[in-house]
Amino acid sequence: MRYGVKKWSAEYPAARALRVGVMLALALAAPCAYSASKSVLVLGDSLSAEYGLARGAGWVALLQQRMDKEKVDVTLINASISGETTSGGATRLPALLKQHPAVVVIELGANDGLRGLSLSAAEKNLKTMIAAAQGAHAKVVLVGMQLPPNYGPDYTDRFVNMFGKLAKENKTALVPFLLEGIAEKQDLFQGDHLHPIATAEPALANNVWPVLKPLLAK
């Protein structure tokens, strides 16, 4: 047997090279944790659009940096606009889906609530966006928000519960509250008491990443 191996290697170098080539090809084709060249669309308002911050200091940019560091081959497309409502998001999303994102992160609703708009309409708009994203074969992350108590318990409770209700009914992933961990710390907010300062943005990224990360894996 020992002689046979040596004889095979000497007499059939082409066969040996073929075997090595096949093994290398199989190694390169082995599954990894994440699929290559995915994109994630973030559709949000000023909380995602770096309002009052230097460019690159917001949670979306920080999350891109984190994924690059962890060698997750995903590009974040930030289509967030300050002042955006669920109605505006529902109008813009169909065109944005032409970029074929693997995941759509919907961070909208806060401006509807702060303006006292119809929650039934906001819920309908969010449901429309979820359906559009899922219809384009994208997974969805719904990002929840909360309102100050001065809007009254009925309105604020309905607003908060709206996100969990939609996530459950439509089988989407859910970030319960984007500002979890900083909402009660006024020193982490800008002068308007609504938008986080730069040093608070990593907390927002940390709230989103554990929910988003599993959706990027094969």
N, C-alpha and C positions, 0 to 999 in steps of 0.2 A: 504493500500500500504506500509506503513512504517513497519508494522508487517511482511508483505510478504518478504521484503528485508532481515530482520533479520532472518526469518525462512529459506530463501534460503541459506544464509551464514552459518547457523548452520547445516542445514540438508544435504547440498551438498558441502562440502569443496573441493572435487575432481573437481567439475565443476568450482568452483571459481579459483582454482589453474590453471586449464586449460585455463580459460579466461585470467588470468594474464600472463601465458606463451605465449599465442598468441599475446597479446599486446606487450610484450617484443620482440618477434621475429619480429613483424612488425616494431618496432622502430629501431632494429638493421639493418633491411633491407631497411630502408628509404634511398633514394638517397642522396648522398653528392655531393659536387662540383666537385670532381675529382675521377676518377676510381683508384682502387688500383693497385699497382705493375706494373706500366708502366715504360718503359725505353725510353730514348731519346738518339739517336746516334748523336754525333757531329763529322762531317767529315771535317777537316780543315787543315790549314797550320800552320806556326809558330805563327801566331797571336792567335791561339787557343791552341797551344802546349806549352805554358809557356816559350817561348824562352827568355833566359836571366833572368828568374825570379826564385825565390825559388819555390819549389814544393808546390802547393796549393794556389799560389798567383794569378793565372790566372783567367780570367773571367768565364771559365767553372766551375772551382772549387768554385768560389764565388757564382755562380748561384745555384750550388748544396747546398751550405750552406743556401742560401736564401730560397730555396724550403723546406729544412729540418725545418727551423725556422717557415715557414708558414704552416708546416704540409701537404705539397703536396707530396704524396707518389709516387715519381718518381726518378729513378736512371739515372744519366747522364753517358753515356759511351763515353769517350773522345778518339776517334780514329784519332786524329790529328797528323800530322808529319811535322816537319819543312822542308821547301823546296818543299812540295807537290804541284803538279800541278793538273789541271782538268783531265789530262790523267791518272795520278796515282790514283786519287780518283775514277775515273770510273772503273779502273782495280780492286781496292780493295773492292769496295762497295758490290758486290754480296756476297762475303764471310761474310761480316759484317752483312748483312741483315738476316743471319741465326740466329741472336740473337733476331729477331722479335721486333725491336723497334716500338713504337707507332708513334714516330716522328723522322725524320731525318733532322738535321740542316746541310746544305751544305755551308761551308765557304771556298770556293776555287775560284781561278781565279787571285788572286793578283800576284802570281809568274809567271803565263802565261803573264800577262801584263808587269811586270817589266823586263821580258826577251824578250819582243817584239814578242812573239809567235803569231801565227795565231789566230785572234779572232773568225773566223769562226769555227776553230777546237775547241776552248775553249767553244764556245756556243753549239756545237754539244755534247761535253763531258758532259757539265752541263745538257743538255736535256736528255742525256742517263741516268745520275744519278737520275734525277727527275722521269723518267719513271720507272726505276728499283725500286725506293723507293715506288712509288705509286702502282706499280704492286705487291709489298709485303704488300699492305694495310697500308702503313705508310703515315702520313701527312708530308708535306715538308715545311721547312723554308729555303728560299734562302737568303743568306747574301751578300749584295752588298758591293763593294769597289770602290775606286777611285785611280787614278794615278797622279803622279806629272805632271805639265804642260809641262815639257821638252820632253815629248813623242809626242808632236804635237797635235793640237786641234782635228784633224780627228780621230786619234787613241784613244785619251783619251775620246772623246765624245762617240764613238762607244762602248768603254769598259764600261763606266758608264751606258749607256742605255741598255746594254745587259742584266743586271740583272732584271730590271723592265719589259723588253720585255718578258723574259722567265717566270717570275712570272705570268704575265697577260695571256700569251698563255697557260700555264700549270696549271693555277689556284692554285698557291702555295702562302703561306704567304711570305712576303718580309720584311727584315730589309734593308732599303735603303742604309745605310752606317754604317758599324761597328764602325768606328772611329768618328762618329758624336759627336761634342762637345769638341774633344781634338785634332783634326787634325792640327789646326792652332797654337797649343801651344807646341812649340818645347821643352820647359822645362819638358814636360810630356813624352818625348821619350828618349830611350837609345841613346848611342853614334852613332849608325848607322842611326839615324833619321827615322827609319822605325818601330821599335817595341816599344810599350808603356812600361813605367816603372810600377812598382807595384801599385803606388798610382793612376794610370790612369785606371787600370783594372776594378774598380767598374763601371766606365762610360760605358765600353763595355757591361758589364752584364746588366746595366740599358737599353741599347739600344736593347738588345735581348729579355729581359723578357716580355715586353708588347706585343710583337708579338708571343712569344712562349706560354705564359700563357693561352690564349683562346683555344689553340689546345689541352690542357691537360684536359680541363673540359669536362664533359659528354655532 
